[in-house]
Amino acid sequence: MVNLALAWAEAYMQLHPEVRISVTGGGSGTGIAAMINGTVDIANASREMKPEEVAAAKANGITPVEFVVARDAIAVVVHPSNPVQQLTLQQISDIYTGKITNWRQVGGENRPIVLLSRESNSGTYVYFLEHVIRLGKADSDLLFSPDTLLMPSSEGISCEVRQNPNAIGYDGLGYVTSDQKVIAVAKDASSPYVLPSVATVNDGTYPIARPLYMYTAGEPHGQIRAYLDWILSEGQTLVTELGFVPLLR
Amino acid sequence: MHDTRRRWMEFAIEAVIQVLGISTIGIVLLIFAFLLREGLPVFFQVPLTNFLDVRWYPTFGMFGVLPLLLGSAFVTFTAIAIALPLGVATAVFVREVAPNWAREILKPLIEVLAGIPSVVLGFFGMTFIAPRVREILGAPTGLTAFTGALVLAYMSLPTIISVAEDALDAVPKSYRDAGLAIGATQWQTIWRVVVPAARSGIVTAVMLGMGRAIGETMAVMMVTGNAARMPLTLDSFFRPVRTMTATIAAEMGEVAKGSVHYRALFAIGILLFVVTFFINLTAARAIFTKRRRGGLR
């Protein structure tokens, strides 16, 4: 989400030169922790705040306020030469827990599957774990296979996927480049296989989609309020440019 | 009058130097104390069996450091196995075999090698070396312990070469002359007389190179794949690993201060500090022993 936050900040500062906005990356966990510690005004997060984080905020005298500012779809990507076109959520879950280890088990070539993921401080990681690996079940205790390569950034995943025919990775739709192949995903074997796009994320047919949040410490006032209002209205045009999905009006 | 002022000046300068010297040691001790303060409590919060477990999943309360420890050890020892023969051979070449004009060029060139930023090497490893490892060696992915070892070997080479070269330099000319005088060839003299004479210096070079390798963070984070698996079988050379340093760097940003995860990362820091300290201590003692004896063996 850092690219989106940067684009918004730059565009807003051009319109309002008297305002200074600085954006730093580091993952959803970092931003929320910083907001709880009072070192930032707005925390960008690609996941909801966990109950422990809300409790920690309240303990610090802060009531976090949540704003949904855009939507994102998680795309599952493979090397362009991979013959596999579509997978169900269950298959993806089995691949990432290490139950399925060879591409031919899902209709591909006889190749070992190399798993790529973001680091555990990424909101994308948490979202993928909860909604894809654990299939949204709260009582599941499935984990990523220990053989999963945890790449330090989206670029790390792209770099490996675009040149390794054995690789499978996932990332936000906005970070998928044209030299990677996107897999169509179905909720289960009887549902249709859907490719992620602006349309399919907004109408809910693509199964792996999530809201993107901004959290403030208490109700925002003044400059911060104006900035958020802008993001929720004119700022939405930037969302599409960056490959994310704007909110429905 | 003049004399008193000079005495005060001397006193002042000595005092300043003493303070600076002691403060350097003091800073190191303070850093260690800080590590202990932040990291030790975790041993009371989490049972030891958890730490000796084989799964590192801190966000789910699993703090098994074995895969990380073994990952660091695996990559470091492989790197030294590659860098040791290469480094000693280069040092021998530069010191014993190369003509003077070549030596003038090679020595600064080797210093320049040491100056390449580790993140640049990591990027080179990720985009160039890793795909070659996958294609040529048939590994499922090029992001492996072996790739990490290659990059680390490159990074410890300048250290090993410089110190080994100094060690070879310290061997008196009389040794070489004696070897040639009894009819040994140049190569026999180098290999059987000079290098064994410089043995302790070469061991020091290796220890320092090891200390450099085990503490490297950025380069290994980009090329080893960061998968916390136990590197126990022979094919683990061509599988990803996760080092202690990469774990700290990747996870420190997200932890809440004071949480168990935070303290666990500091505990890993303590482990790293202790290991590096002992490696450097061994190297330093080797140097001091050598000097004290006034000789070379």
Chai-1 contact restraints between the chains, C-beta under 6 A:
chainA,res_idxA,chainB,res_idxB,connection_type,confidence,min_distance_angstrom,max_distance_angstrom,comment,restraint_id
A,G26,B,G253,contact,1.0,0.0,6.0,A-B,restraint_1
A,G27,B,E254,contact,1.0,0.0,6.0,A-B,restraint_2
A,G29,B,E254,contact,1.0,0.0,6.0,A-B,restraint_3
A,T30,B,G253,contact,1.0,0.0,6.0,A-B,restraint_4
A,T30,B,E254,contact,1.0,0.0,6.0,A-B,restraint_5
A,A33,B,A256,contact,1.0,0.0,6.0,A-B,restraint_6
A,P112,B,P140,contact,1.0,0.0,6.0,A-B,restraint_7
A,V114,B,P140,contact,1.0,0.0,6.0,A-B,restraint_8
A,V114,B,T141,contact,1.0,0.0,6.0,A-B,restraint_9
A,E119,B,A250,contact,1.0,0.0,6.0,A-B,restraint_10
A,S120,B,T59,contact,1.0,0.0,6.0,A-B,restraint_11
A,N121,B,G253,contact,1.0,0.0,6.0,A-B,restraint_12
A,N121,B,E254,contact,1.0,0.0,6.0,A-B,restraint_13
A,L143,B,Y57,contact,1.0,0.0,6.0,A-B,restraint_14
A,P146,B,A228,contact,1.0,0.0,6.0,A-B,restraint_15
A,P146,B,R229,contact,1.0,0.0,6.0,A-B,restraint_16
A,D147,B,A227,contact,1.0,0.0,6.0,A-B,restraint_17
A,D147,B,R229,contact,1.0,0.0,6.0,A-B,restraint_18
A,T148,B,A227,contact,1.0,0.0,6.0,A-B,restraint_19
A,L149,B,L143,contact,1.0,0.0,6.0,A-B,restraint_20
A,L149,B,G225,contact,1.0,0.0,6.0,A-B,restraint_21
A,L149,B,A227,contact,1.0,0.0,6.0,A-B,restraint_22
A,L149,B,P240,contact,1.0,0.0,6.0,A-B,restraint_23
A,L150,B,N226,contact,1.0,0.0,6.0,A-B,restraint_24
A,P152,B,M221,contact,1.0,0.0,6.0,A-B,restraint_25
A,Q163,B,P131,contact,1.0,0.0,6.0,A-B,restraint_26
A,N164,B,T141,contact,1.0,0.0,6.0,A-B,restraint_27
A,N166,B,P140,contact,1.0,0.0,6.0,A-B,restraint_28
